[in-house]
């Protein structure tokens, strides 16, 4: 199961990166096509949807690899046992909050599908298609946070902490800037 989940997080991060690449390609193409007088207004709609997809697909990977912003002022000054307990409490609260987000994101996307809602921009596609990245990405993040909660509750060091410590051991402090 661990191998499957780790691959899932990497795949979601890779998918987020693909959407970033697609954004770059579309923006460059739009700039070039404008020079030739081609109207490209619908590209803005697609880029906006791809921005959401890039963000939400990358969240699970970013979380598990220590790339989320964490405020650790309190944690750094606690004894090891208290820090461990607080990590569990924070991950439990985060799990509940993200479960709430995932529930409503998926409900909202399903309702858009049920009502055949169409995008209001220049490109009239069913709006549930771009919304699906938000819905699926929120589920992936929920899986990652619950996975981390289980690992920490079993006594393991949080993987996001281990990832940052590993980068620091290699002399990479770029994520701290």
Biotite code that builds the C-alpha atoms (Angstrom):
import biotite.structure as struc

atoms = struc.array([
    struc.Atom([0.000, 0.000, 0.000], chain_id="A", res_id=1, res_name="UNK", atom_name="CA", element="C"),
    struc.Atom([2.870, 2.379, 0.840], chain_id="A", res_id=2, res_name="UNK", atom_name="CA", element="C"),
    struc.Atom([4.350, 1.952, -2.610], chain_id="A", res_id=3, res_name="UNK", atom_name="CA", element="C"),
    struc.Atom([0.991, 2.592, -4.272], chain_id="A", res_id=4, res_name="UNK", atom_name="CA", element="C"),
    struc.Atom([0.381, 5.764, -2.246], chain_id="A", res_id=5, res_name="UNK", atom_name="CA", element="C"),
    struc.Atom([3.863, 7.124, -2.882], chain_id="A", res_id=6, res_name="UNK", atom_name="CA", element="C"),
    struc.Atom([3.415, 6.515, -6.604], chain_id="A", res_id=7, res_name="UNK", atom_name="CA", element="C"),
    struc.Atom([0.011, 8.179, -6.461], chain_id="A", res_id=8, res_name="UNK", atom_name="CA", element="C"),
    struc.Atom([1.547, 11.295, -4.846], chain_id="A", res_id=9, res_name="UNK", atom_name="CA", element="C"),
    struc.Atom([4.332, 11.396, -7.430], chain_id="A", res_id=10, res_name="UNK", atom_name="CA", element="C"),
    struc.Atom([1.829, 10.919, -10.262], chain_id="A", res_id=11, res_name="UNK", atom_name="CA", element="C"),
    struc.Atom([-0.356, 13.731, -8.947], chain_id="A", res_id=12, res_name="UNK", atom_name="CA", element="C"),
    struc.Atom([2.712, 15.983, -8.694], chain_id="A", res_id=13, res_name="UNK", atom_name="CA", element="C"),
    struc.Atom([3.716, 15.045, -12.238], chain_id="A", res_id=14, res_name="UNK", atom_name="CA", element="C"),
    struc.Atom([0.201, 15.778, -13.459], chain_id="A", res_id=15, res_name="UNK", atom_name="CA", element="C"),
    struc.Atom([0.368, 19.182, -11.769], chain_id="A", res_id=16, res_name="UNK", atom_name="CA", element="C"),
    struc.Atom([3.685, 19.801, -13.552], chain_id="A", res_id=17, res_name="UNK", atom_name="CA", element="C"),
    struc.Atom([2.135, 18.802, -16.895], chain_id="A", res_id=18, res_name="UNK", atom_name="CA", element="C"),
    struc.Atom([-0.566, 21.421, -16.373], chain_id="A", res_id=19, res_name="UNK", atom_name="CA", element="C"),
    struc.Atom([2.098, 24.052, -15.613], chain_id="A", res_id=20, res_name="UNK", atom_name="CA", element="C"),
    struc.Atom([3.838, 23.083, -18.853], chain_id="A", res_id=21, res_name="UNK", atom_name="CA", element="C"),
    struc.Atom([0.541, 23.298, -20.752], chain_id="A", res_id=22, res_name="UNK", atom_name="CA", element="C"),
    struc.Atom([-0.041, 26.774, -19.300], chain_id="A", res_id=23, res_name="UNK", atom_name="CA", element="C"),
    struc.Atom([3.362, 27.882, -20.588], chain_id="A", res_id=24, res_name="UNK", atom_name="CA", element="C"),
    struc.Atom([2.731, 26.373, -24.023], chain_id="A", res_id=25, res_name="UNK", atom_name="CA", element="C"),
    struc.Atom([-0.709, 28.010, -24.290], chain_id="A", res_id=26, res_name="UNK", atom_name="CA", element="C"),
    struc.Atom([0.577, 31.404, -23.166], chain_id="A", res_id=27, res_name="UNK", atom_name="CA", element="C"),
    struc.Atom([3.440, 31.312, -25.690], chain_id="A", res_id=28, res_name="UNK", atom_name="CA", element="C"),
    struc.Atom([1.109, 30.106, -28.435], chain_id="A", res_id=29, res_name="UNK", atom_name="CA", element="C"),
    struc.Atom([-1.356, 32.862, -27.595], chain_id="A", res_id=30, res_name="UNK", atom_name="CA", element="C"),
    struc.Atom([1.387, 35.499, -27.831], chain_id="A", res_id=31, res_name="UNK", atom_name="CA", element="C"),
    struc.Atom([2.592, 34.169, -31.181], chain_id="A", res_id=32, res_name="UNK", atom_name="CA", element="C"),
    struc.Atom([-0.918, 33.807, -32.625], chain_id="A", res_id=33, res_name="UNK", atom_name="CA", element="C"),
    struc.Atom([-1.817, 37.378, -31.626], chain_id="A", res_id=34, res_name="UNK", atom_name="CA", element="C"),
    struc.Atom([1.090, 38.600, -33.755], chain_id="A", res_id=35, res_name="UNK", atom_name="CA", element="C"),
    struc.Atom([-0.587, 36.918, -36.733], chain_id="A", res_id=36, res_name="UNK", atom_name="CA", element="C"),
    struc.Atom([-3.964, 38.461, -35.924], chain_id="A", res_id=37, res_name="UNK", atom_name="CA", element="C"),
    struc.Atom([-5.559, 35.255, -34.650], chain_id="A", res_id=38, res_name="UNK", atom_name="CA", element="C"),
    struc.Atom([-8.161, 35.747, -31.919], chain_id="A", res_id=39, res_name="UNK", atom_name="CA", element="C"),
    struc.Atom([-7.282, 33.716, -28.850], chain_id="A", res_id=40, res_name="UNK", atom_name="CA", element="C"),
    struc.Atom([-9.733, 34.830, -26.152], chain_id="A", res_id=41, res_name="UNK", atom_name="CA", element="C"),
    struc.Atom([-10.777, 31.300, -25.185], chain_id="A", res_id=42, res_name="UNK", atom_name="CA", element="C"),
    struc.Atom([-7.175, 30.498, -24.261], chain_id="A", res_id=43, res_name="UNK", atom_name="CA", element="C"),
    struc.Atom([-7.609, 32.673, -21.159], chain_id="A", res_id=44, res_name="UNK", atom_name="CA", element="C"),
    struc.Atom([-10.442, 30.413, -19.963], chain_id="A", res_id=45, res_name="UNK", atom_name="CA", element="C"),
    struc.Atom([-8.391, 27.287, -20.527], chain_id="A", res_id=46, res_name="UNK", atom_name="CA", element="C"),
    struc.Atom([-5.335, 28.755, -18.777], chain_id="A", res_id=47, res_name="UNK", atom_name="CA", element="C"),
    struc.Atom([-7.472, 29.672, -15.755], chain_id="A", res_id=48, res_name="UNK", atom_name="CA", element="C"),
    struc.Atom([-8.763, 26.089, -15.534], chain_id="A", res_id=49, res_name="UNK", atom_name="CA", element="C"),
    struc.Atom([-5.248, 24.712, -15.989], chain_id="A", res_id=50, res_name="UNK", atom_name="CA", element="C"),
    struc.Atom([-4.026, 26.936, -13.133], chain_id="A", res_id=51, res_name="UNK", atom_name="CA", element="C"),
    struc.Atom([-6.579, 25.320, -10.831], chain_id="A", res_id=52, res_name="UNK", atom_name="CA", element="C"),
    struc.Atom([-5.623, 21.851, -12.092], chain_id="A", res_id=53, res_name="UNK", atom_name="CA", element="C"),
    struc.Atom([-1.906, 22.526, -11.613], chain_id="A", res_id=54, res_name="UNK", atom_name="CA", element="C"),
    struc.Atom([-2.510, 23.713, -8.067], chain_id="A", res_id=55, res_name="UNK", atom_name="CA", element="C"),
    struc.Atom([-4.838, 20.989, -6.889], chain_id="A", res_id=56, res_name="UNK", atom_name="CA", element="C"),
    struc.Atom([-3.086, 18.052, -8.533], chain_id="A", res_id=57, res_name="UNK", atom_name="CA", element="C"),
    struc.Atom([0.255, 19.139, -7.054], chain_id="A", res_id=58, res_name="UNK", atom_name="CA", element="C"),
    struc.Atom([-1.003, 19.608, -3.475], chain_id="A", res_id=59, res_name="UNK", atom_name="CA", element="C"),
    struc.Atom([-0.720, 15.996, -2.276], chain_id="A", res_id=60, res_name="UNK", atom_name="CA", element="C"),
    struc.Atom([2.820, 15.708, -3.609], chain_id="A", res_id=61, res_name="UNK", atom_name="CA", element="C"),
    struc.Atom([3.835, 19.077, -2.163], chain_id="A", res_id=62, res_name="UNK", atom_name="CA", element="C"),
    struc.Atom([2.376, 18.190, 1.232], chain_id="A", res_id=63, res_name="UNK", atom_name="CA", element="C"),
    struc.Atom([4.133, 14.837, 1.502], chain_id="A", res_id=64, res_name="UNK", atom_name="CA", element="C"),
    struc.Atom([7.483, 16.302, 0.408], chain_id="A", res_id=65, res_name="UNK", atom_name="CA", element="C"),
    struc.Atom([7.592, 19.217, 2.830], chain_id="A", res_id=66, res_name="UNK", atom_name="CA", element="C"),
    struc.Atom([6.801, 21.903, 0.288], chain_id="A", res_id=67, res_name="UNK", atom_name="CA", element="C"),
    struc.Atom([3.757, 23.306, 2.074], chain_id="A", res_id=68, res_name="UNK", atom_name="CA", element="C"),
    struc.Atom([4.230, 26.376, 4.230], chain_id="A", res_id=69, res_name="UNK", atom_name="CA", element="C"),
    struc.Atom([4.342, 25.277, 7.863], chain_id="A", res_id=70, res_name="UNK", atom_name="CA", element="C"),
    struc.Atom([4.504, 27.569, 10.852], chain_id="A", res_id=71, res_name="UNK", atom_name="CA", element="C"),
    struc.Atom([6.761, 25.675, 13.248], chain_id="A", res_id=72, res_name="UNK", atom_name="CA", element="C"),
    struc.Atom([7.563, 28.344, 15.832], chain_id="A", res_id=73, res_name="UNK", atom_name="CA", element="C"),
    struc.Atom([5.713, 26.462, 18.559], chain_id="A", res_id=74, res_name="UNK", atom_name="CA", element="C"),
    struc.Atom([6.724, 22.976, 17.423], chain_id="A", res_id=75, res_name="UNK", atom_name="CA", element="C"),
    struc.Atom([10.437, 23.801, 17.414], chain_id="A", res_id=76, res_name="UNK", atom_name="CA", element="C"),
    struc.Atom([10.363, 24.751, 21.087], chain_id="A", res_id=77, res_name="UNK", atom_name="CA", element="C"),
    struc.Atom([8.461, 21.715, 22.372], chain_id="A", res_id=78, res_name="UNK", atom_name="CA", element="C"),
    struc.Atom([9.953, 18.510, 23.753], chain_id="A", res_id=79, res_name="UNK", atom_name="CA", element="C"),
    struc.Atom([9.868, 15.548, 21.353], chain_id="A", res_id=80, res_name="UNK", atom_name="CA", element="C"),
    struc.Atom([6.846, 13.860, 22.969], chain_id="A", res_id=81, res_name="UNK", atom_name="CA", element="C"),
    struc.Atom([4.746, 17.040, 23.057], chain_id="A", res_id=82, res_name="UNK", atom_name="CA", element="C"),
    struc.Atom([5.756, 17.847, 19.463], chain_id="A", res_id=83, res_name="UNK", atom_name="CA", element="C"),
    struc.Atom([4.619, 14.395, 18.358], chain_id="A", res_id=84, res_name="UNK", atom_name="CA", element="C"),
    struc.Atom([1.243, 14.787, 20.086], chain_id="A", res_id=85, res_name="UNK", atom_name="CA", element="C"),
    struc.Atom([0.725, 18.244, 18.613], chain_id="A", res_id=86, res_name="UNK", atom_name="CA", element="C"),
    struc.Atom([1.556, 16.922, 15.119], chain_id="A", res_id=87, res_name="UNK", atom_name="CA", element="C"),
    struc.Atom([-1.190, 14.320, 15.571], chain_id="A", res_id=88, res_name="UNK", atom_name="CA", element="C"),
    struc.Atom([-3.708, 16.944, 16.725], chain_id="A", res_id=89, res_name="UNK", atom_name="CA", element="C"),
    struc.Atom([-2.844, 19.267, 13.847], chain_id="A", res_id=90, res_name="UNK", atom_name="CA", element="C"),
    struc.Atom([-3.032, 16.455, 11.285], chain_id="A", res_id=91, res_name="UNK", atom_name="CA", element="C"),
    struc.Atom([-6.409, 15.373, 12.704], chain_id="A", res_id=92, res_name="UNK", atom_name="CA", element="C"),
    struc.Atom([-7.763, 18.923, 12.450], chain_id="A", res_id=93, res_name="UNK", atom_name="CA", element="C"),
    struc.Atom([-6.317, 19.214, 8.943], chain_id="A", res_id=94, res_name="UNK", atom_name="CA", element="C"),
    struc.Atom([-7.935, 15.913, 7.961], chain_id="A", res_id=95, res_name="UNK", atom_name="CA", element="C"),
    struc.Atom([-11.348, 17.133, 9.086], chain_id="A", res_id=96, res_name="UNK", atom_name="CA", element="C"),
    struc.Atom([-10.932, 20.484, 7.314], chain_id="A", res_id=97, res_name="UNK", atom_name="CA", element="C"),
    struc.Atom([-9.768, 18.876, 4.069], chain_id="A", res_id=98, res_name="UNK", atom_name="CA", element="C"),
    struc.Atom([-12.523, 16.247, 4.252], chain_id="A", res_id=99, res_name="UNK", atom_name="CA", element="C"),
    struc.Atom([-15.005, 19.126, 4.453], chain_id="A", res_id=100, res_name="UNK", atom_name="CA", element="C"),
    struc.Atom([-13.363, 20.806, 1.455], chain_id="A", res_id=101, res_name="UNK", atom_name="CA", element="C"),
    struc.Atom([-13.279, 17.551, -0.520], chain_id="A", res_id=102, res_name="UNK", atom_name="CA", element="C"),
    struc.Atom([-16.922, 16.779, 0.242], chain_id="A", res_id=103, res_name="UNK", atom_name="CA", element="C"),
    struc.Atom([-18.162, 20.144, -0.988], chain_id="A", res_id=104, res_name="UNK", atom_name="CA", element="C"),
    struc.Atom([-15.787, 20.296, -3.961], chain_id="A", res_id=105, res_name="UNK", atom_name="CA", element="C"),
    struc.Atom([-17.033, 16.925, -5.156], chain_id="A", res_id=106, res_name="UNK", atom_name="CA", element="C"),
    struc.Atom([-20.676, 17.749, -4.424], chain_id="A", res_id=107, res_name="UNK", atom_name="CA", element="C"),
    struc.Atom([-20.344, 21.044, -6.310], chain_id="A", res_id=108, res_name="UNK", atom_name="CA", element="C"),
    struc.Atom([-18.712, 19.297, -9.274], chain_id="A", res_id=109, res_name="UNK", atom_name="CA", element="C"),
    struc.Atom([-21.374, 16.586, -9.323], chain_id="A", res_id=110, res_name="UNK", atom_name="CA", element="C"),
    struc.Atom([-24.146, 19.197, -9.249], chain_id="A", res_id=111, res_name="UNK", atom_name="CA", element="C"),
    struc.Atom([-22.536, 20.966, -12.210], chain_id="A", res_id=112, res_name="UNK", atom_name="CA", element="C"),
    struc.Atom([-22.592, 17.627, -14.015], chain_id="A", res_id=113, res_name="UNK", atom_name="CA", element="C"),
    struc.Atom([-26.237, 16.939, -13.047], chain_id="A", res_id=114, res_name="UNK", atom_name="CA", element="C"),
    struc.Atom([-27.459, 20.355, -14.203], chain_id="A", res_id=115, res_name="UNK", atom_name="CA", element="C"),
    struc.Atom([-25.365, 20.315, -17.399], chain_id="A", res_id=116, res_name="UNK", atom_name="CA", element="C"),
    struc.Atom([-23.832, 23.640, -16.399], chain_id="A", res_id=117, res_name="UNK", atom_name="CA", element="C"),
    struc.Atom([-21.767, 25.198, -19.183], chain_id="A", res_id=118, res_name="UNK", atom_name="CA", element="C"),
    struc.Atom([-18.840, 27.596, -18.797], chain_id="A", res_id=119, res_name="UNK", atom_name="CA", element="C"),
    struc.Atom([-19.770, 31.239, -19.282], chain_id="A", res_id=120, res_name="UNK", atom_name="CA", element="C"),
    struc.Atom([-16.566, 32.223, -21.104], chain_id="A", res_id=121, res_name="UNK", atom_name="CA", element="C"),
    struc.Atom([-15.753, 32.078, -24.790], chain_id="A", res_id=122, res_name="UNK", atom_name="CA", element="C"),
    struc.Atom([-15.362, 28.312, -24.660], chain_id="A", res_id=123, res_name="UNK", atom_name="CA", element="C"),
    struc.Atom([-18.712, 26.721, -23.773], chain_id="A", res_id=124, res_name="UNK", atom_name="CA", element="C"),
    struc.Atom([-17.679, 23.382, -22.305], chain_id="A", res_id=125, res_name="UNK", atom_name="CA", element="C"),
    struc.Atom([-19.392, 21.512, -19.475], chain_id="A", res_id=126, res_name="UNK", atom_name="CA", element="C"),
    struc.Atom([-18.015, 23.208, -16.360], chain_id="A", res_id=127, res_name="UNK", atom_name="CA", element="C"),
    struc.Atom([-17.693, 19.937, -14.444], chain_id="A", res_id=128, res_name="UNK", atom_name="CA", element="C"),
    struc.Atom([-14.704, 19.029, -16.624], chain_id="A", res_id=129, res_name="UNK", atom_name="CA", element="C"),
    struc.Atom([-12.375, 21.760, -15.300], chain_id="A", res_id=130, res_name="UNK", atom_name="CA", element="C"),
    struc.Atom([-13.988, 21.498, -11.846], chain_id="A", res_id=131, res_name="UNK", atom_name="CA", element="C"),
    struc.Atom([-13.030, 17.811, -11.723], chain_id="A", res_id=132, res_name="UNK", atom_name="CA", element="C"),
    struc.Atom([-9.387, 18.762, -11.128], chain_id="A", res_id=133, res_name="UNK", atom_name="CA", element="C"),
    struc.Atom([-10.445, 20.644, -7.992], chain_id="A", res_id=134, res_name="UNK", atom_name="CA", element="C"),
    struc.Atom([-12.607, 17.744, -6.833], chain_id="A", res_id=135, res_name="UNK", atom_name="CA", element="C"),
    struc.Atom([-10.041, 15.024, -7.524], chain_id="A", res_id=136, res_name="UNK", atom_name="CA", element="C"),
    struc.Atom([-7.126, 17.085, -6.225], chain_id="A", res_id=137, res_name="UNK", atom_name="CA", element="C"),
    struc.Atom([-8.923, 17.734, -2.945], chain_id="A", res_id=138, res_name="UNK", atom_name="CA", element="C"),
    struc.Atom([-9.490, 13.972, -2.561], chain_id="A", res_id=139, res_name="UNK", atom_name="CA", element="C"),
    struc.Atom([-5.800, 13.308, -3.221], chain_id="A", res_id=140, res_name="UNK", atom_name="CA", element="C"),
    struc.Atom([-4.840, 15.867, -0.584], chain_id="A", res_id=141, res_name="UNK", atom_name="CA", element="C"),
    struc.Atom([-7.256, 14.259, 1.875], chain_id="A", res_id=142, res_name="UNK", atom_name="CA", element="C"),
    struc.Atom([-5.673, 10.849, 1.263], chain_id="A", res_id=143, res_name="UNK", atom_name="CA", element="C"),
    struc.Atom([-2.192, 12.348, 1.781], chain_id="A", res_id=144, res_name="UNK", atom_name="CA", element="C"),
    struc.Atom([-3.109, 14.067, 5.057], chain_id="A", res_id=145, res_name="UNK", atom_name="CA", element="C"),
    struc.Atom([-4.933, 11.024, 6.464], chain_id="A", res_id=146, res_name="UNK", atom_name="CA", element="C"),
    struc.Atom([-2.001, 8.852, 5.360], chain_id="A", res_id=147, res_name="UNK", atom_name="CA", element="C"),
    struc.Atom([0.351, 11.180, 7.236], chain_id="A", res_id=148, res_name="UNK", atom_name="CA", element="C"),
    struc.Atom([-1.914, 11.171, 10.296], chain_id="A", res_id=149, res_name="UNK", atom_name="CA", element="C"),
    struc.Atom([-1.790, 7.367, 10.401], chain_id="A", res_id=150, res_name="UNK", atom_name="CA", element="C"),
    struc.Atom([1.995, 7.321, 9.980], chain_id="A", res_id=151, res_name="UNK", atom_name="CA", element="C"),
    struc.Atom([2.553, 9.867, 12.743], chain_id="A", res_id=152, res_name="UNK", atom_name="CA", element="C"),
    struc.Atom([0.017, 8.201, 15.051], chain_id="A", res_id=153, res_name="UNK", atom_name="CA", element="C"),
    struc.Atom([2.034, 4.975, 14.636], chain_id="A", res_id=154, res_name="UNK", atom_name="CA", element="C"),
    struc.Atom([5.094, 6.792, 15.959], chain_id="A", res_id=155, res_name="UNK", atom_name="CA", element="C"),
    struc.Atom([6.839, 7.659, 12.695], chain_id="A", res_id=156, res_name="UNK", atom_name="CA", element="C"),
    struc.Atom([8.426, 10.997, 11.961], chain_id="A", res_id=157, res_name="UNK", atom_name="CA", element="C"),
    struc.Atom([6.231, 13.056, 9.603], chain_id="A", res_id=158, res_name="UNK", atom_name="CA", element="C"),
    struc.Atom([7.390, 12.484, 6.030], chain_id="A", res_id=159, res_name="UNK", atom_name="CA", element="C"),
    struc.Atom([7.295, 16.225, 5.321], chain_id="A", res_id=160, res_name="UNK", atom_name="CA", element="C"),
    struc.Atom([9.700, 16.794, 8.223], chain_id="A", res_id=161, res_name="UNK", atom_name="CA", element="C"),
    struc.Atom([11.964, 13.951, 7.054], chain_id="A", res_id=162, res_name="UNK", atom_name="CA", element="C"),
    struc.Atom([11.983, 15.365, 3.508], chain_id="A", res_id=163, res_name="UNK", atom_name="CA", element="C"),
    struc.Atom([13.025, 18.822, 4.721], chain_id="A", res_id=164, res_name="UNK", atom_name="CA", element="C"),
    struc.Atom([15.702, 17.343, 7.008], chain_id="A", res_id=165, res_name="UNK", atom_name="CA", element="C"),
    struc.Atom([17.042, 15.300, 4.093], chain_id="A", res_id=166, res_name="UNK", atom_name="CA", element="C"),
    struc.Atom([17.262, 18.407, 1.894], chain_id="A", res_id=167, res_name="UNK", atom_name="CA", element="C"),
    struc.Atom([19.011, 20.306, 4.693], chain_id="A", res_id=168, res_name="UNK", atom_name="CA", element="C"),
    struc.Atom([21.506, 17.430, 5.157], chain_id="A", res_id=169, res_name="UNK", atom_name="CA", element="C"),
    struc.Atom([22.410, 17.812, 1.463], chain_id="A", res_id=170, res_name="UNK", atom_name="CA", element="C"),
    struc.Atom([22.932, 21.551, 1.964], chain_id="A", res_id=171, res_name="UNK", atom_name="CA", element="C"),
    struc.Atom([19.722, 22.534, 0.162], chain_id="A", res_id=172, res_name="UNK", atom_name="CA", element="C"),
    struc.Atom([18.022, 25.321, 2.073], chain_id="A", res_id=173, res_name="UNK", atom_name="CA", element="C"),
    struc.Atom([16.151, 26.720, -0.939], chain_id="A", res_id=174, res_name="UNK", atom_name="CA", element="C"),
    struc.Atom([12.739, 25.856, 0.464], chain_id="A", res_id=175, res_name="UNK", atom_name="CA", element="C"),
    struc.Atom([13.474, 27.950, 3.567], chain_id="A", res_id=176, res_name="UNK", atom_name="CA", element="C"),
    struc.Atom([13.869, 31.193, 1.628], chain_id="A", res_id=177, res_name="UNK", atom_name="CA", element="C"),
])
